[in-house]
Amino acid sequence: MYPEEFRKQLLAEDVALTDQQMAQFDTYFHLLVEWNEKMNLTAITEEKEVYLKHFYDSLLVGLKMALNPQAAICDVGSGAGFPSIPLKILYPELSVTIVDSLKKRITFLQELTDQLGLSNVHLYHDRAETFGQNPAFREQFDYVTARAVARLNVLAELCLPLVKKDGYFLALKAAKSDEELQEAKPAIAQLGGKFIEEKTMALPLSGDERHLLVIQKKKVTPKKYPRKPGLPNKQPIK
């Protein structure tokens, strides 16, 4: 999917990108490839693949969720800024917070947001476990996103404490896994969440499946969660 195909595909979804937004995606692509030579940000570097598997893939969250364009969103472990930075380009009024445990990635994201001229983007070098216990951030976000390979019961403990009551934890998965969802349901319930639905989508051209798991925060998360760094991964909630 080259840039013009990307634009046309979004137009088919009733999303018209401006020339400025297209220029921002172009800058994003070139900066990603440039920095990727110095540090490991992504294995995907071909232009058509970046536009499809990073940019378009990230925007599926907005397209399928009808996001409030003025919401506060937190992206946990966003790596090179996915899905939050493409969403911020699409919805400039979003308030975006990114937390990542690797300082080098935060340095890249700072340079990226400066080059793209994005405001109201807050970057934090921290572990999700400690970030979620910070009262300045705990239960403050309308949406919390994770596009990570960790299992859902682990992601739920890292993300749900940050979601405000009636907000949403949105987990993006490349593969469908009923087993993973069933395994995570006790953790989701203990953390105050409720599984609402799974939205299945196919990427254009490639047909690759994507799964958006929608979990709503129904109750306040017990204070003991998230537990100390490393524990959610070593001993997931059962």
C-alpha positions, 0 to 999 in steps of 0.5 A: 500500500503506497501513500496514494493507495493509503489515502484512497483506502481511507477515503473509502472509509469516509476519512479524507486526509489533508495534504498536511496529514499526508506530509506528516505520514511521509515524515513519519515513514522517513524518520522511522527508517532513518532511526531504525538504522541506529536502533531496533524500532521495527522489522518492517521498513519497506514503504508500502509495508509501513503504510499498510502494517503500521499506519493503516493498521493503527488507524483501524482502532479509530475507524472501528471504535468511532473514537471521541476525537477529543479523548485522552488516550494512553498507549502502553509500550507503543514502540515506534508510536503505534497505534497512538501517533497515527491516531494523533495525526488523524485526530489532532485534538486527541490528548496522547500519553505514551509510556515505554520502558526503553529510553531510546524509544522515548528519545525517538518519539520526542524527535518524531513529535517535534518533527511532526509538529504535534502538541498535547503528546506526553512521553514517559520513560517508565514501566507500565507497572509503576506508571499504573500505580502513579495517582497522576495517571491511574484511572485518568484515560478514556482509552488505553491501547496496547499493540503488544505480543504479551498475552491478554491477561498480562496486558489487562493488568498493565492497562486496565488500572489506567482506564477511567470508569466507563472508559475502554482498554483496546487490545490489538491482536494479529491472530484470533485466540479464543483460548487467550481471551478465556484465559484472560477473563478472570483477570479482566473481571478482577481488574474491574473490566468487562469484555464487550466484543471482538472486532475482526478486520482484514487489512486491504490488499494483504487480507491479513486478519486483525482483531480488536478486543474491546474491554470496558472498565466497569469498576475501580481497579483494586489498589494492589494492581498492577503489581511490582515490575515483572510480576504480571508477566511471571505470575499472570492473574488466574 
